[in-house]
Amino acid sequence: MTNPSRTAIVLLAGLCLLAGSVAFSDPQPPSQTPGKPPEAPMTQHASGTFEVKLTPQTQDDKSAGPAVGRMSLDKKFHGDLEATSLGEMLAFSTSVQGSAGYVAMEKVTGTLKGKSGTFALQHSGTMTRGEPQLSITVVPDSGTGQLVGLAGRMTIQIADGKHSYEFEYTLAETP
């Protein structure tokens, strides 16, 4: 019998190699002029405030123990991003005060500087003895409507109990 984790690693490595060979097999999109590098979309900036409501959810699997929590997210964004979002978050607290981690996925629906559509955000956050590290990125190819081709990273600030965001993004032109 094969080791399941070894099988998963071999499968993942094979997929990476396949993706790499596909990427190198046609280095220029058909619409690209030969010899001319593609134009990179210009990085743009959006900022504003948001409100978030976290609602604890029941655990489906009691074997995970009390340290794993699951919550639903409900957000309202204001400013350059006028939108709502719904999502799910998993969090884990350790026995060391100030150390924890969370992951979350949320679907954002609304307008970004007047362009309407939806996109997904992926969160990964850790806190090591009170020192936070947070990454929030747009899920590749998740943009719809006028937000097709959206890519970027968001940061969150919390001051005096109020939440704000800074969003650095690109929006690729679609053919």
N, C-alpha and C positions, 0 to 999 in steps of 0.2 A: 504494500500500500504506500502511495506517495504522501509526502508531507504536504498538507494543504497550504501552508504559508510559502513553501518552496515553489509549489505549483503556481500560486498567485504572483510571486516575484518573477518567475519565468514568463508567465503570460503578460505581465505588465511590461517587462523588458522587451518582449516581442512586439507589443503594440507601439512602444516608443520607437523601436527600430523601423517598424512599418511606417509610422507617421513621419519619421525622418526621411525615409526613402521617397515617400510621396512628395514631401516638401522640396526635396532636391531634384526630383524628376522634371519639374516644370517651374524653374525659378522666376519666370515672368508671367503675369496674368496675360491671357490672350489680347486684352485691350491695351496693354502697355506697349509703348513704342520701344523697339529693340535699341539697346544701348543707352536709354534714358532712364534714370532711377525713378521709382514711383515717388510721388509727392506725399510726404507725411502730413496727416491732418494737423492743424494748429491746435495746441493745447489751450483750452478755455478754462475759465474759473467761474464757479457759482458759489453763492453763500446765502445763508439765511438762518432761520430758527426752526425748531420743531418741538412738538409735544409727543411724548410716548406713553402708552399705557401698557404695562406688563400684567398679564393675567396668568397665575400659576395653573398648570394643567395636571391632571392625574397621571401617575406613572402606569404604563401598561405592563411593565415587567418589574415586579417587586424584587427580583434577584439583584437588580442594580444597586440596591441599598439606598439609604436616605440621603447620601451626599450628592446624588445626581438629581437635578431639578429640570423641569421642562416648563416653558412659559410661552404663551402666545404674545406677539407684538402687534400693536396697533399704533401707527404713527400718522401725524399730519405735519407736512413740510410747508414752510412759508419762505418767501423771498424769491431767488432765481429759480428755485424748484418749488412749484406749487403742486403738491401731490399728496396722496395717501399711500400707506403701505400696510401690508399684513404679512406676518411671518411667524416663524417658530424658532425658539432658542433652547439649547441644552447647556446647562451649567454644572460645574463641579467645584465644590469647596473642599479644601483640605483641612486637616486639623491644625495647620500652622496659620495663625492669624495673618490676614492680608495676602494669602496665596490662594488663587482660584483660576478657573479658565472657563471660557464659553465659546460656543460656535452658534451661528444663526444664519438663516436664509430669509430674505424678505422680497416680496414682489412690490415694486413701486409703480403706481399708476398716476399719470398727470402730465404736467408740462414742464419742460426744462428750457428756460429762456424762450418761451413761446412755442416750442416744438413739442407736440403731444405724442404720447405712446406709453409703453411700459418697459421696465427692465428689472433685473434681479440684482440684489446686493448680497454678497457673501461676507460674513463677519468671522474673525478669529481673534479672540482676545485672551490674554493671560495677565495675571498679576502675581509678581514674585515678591512676597513680603512687602506689599504696598507699592511696588514699582510697576505701573501699567505698561502694557504693549498691546496695541490694537491695529488690526489691518481690516479695512473694509474696501472691497473691490467689486467692480461691476462684473458679473458673470459673463464670460465671453459669449458673444452672439445671442444675448438675451434680449436685446432691444427690439421693439416692435414699432410700427407706425413710422413717425418722423424721427424716431430714436434708433432705427436700425443702424448698426455700425458703432454704437456707443461703447466706449471703453473708459475706464478711469478709476480713481481712488478717492475715498471720502475720509475726512477726519471729523471727529466730534469733540466739542469743548463743552464742559459743564461749569458754569460760574453762577454763584448765588442761586442755585437750583434751577437755572434756565439752561436749556440745551440749544446749541448752535452747530452748524456744519460748515465745512469748507470742502468743495468738490472740484478737483482738478480732472478734466476729462477731454477726450477727443471724440469727434463725431465724423466718421469717415463718410465721404460722399458715396452714395449708392448709384450704380449705373441705371 
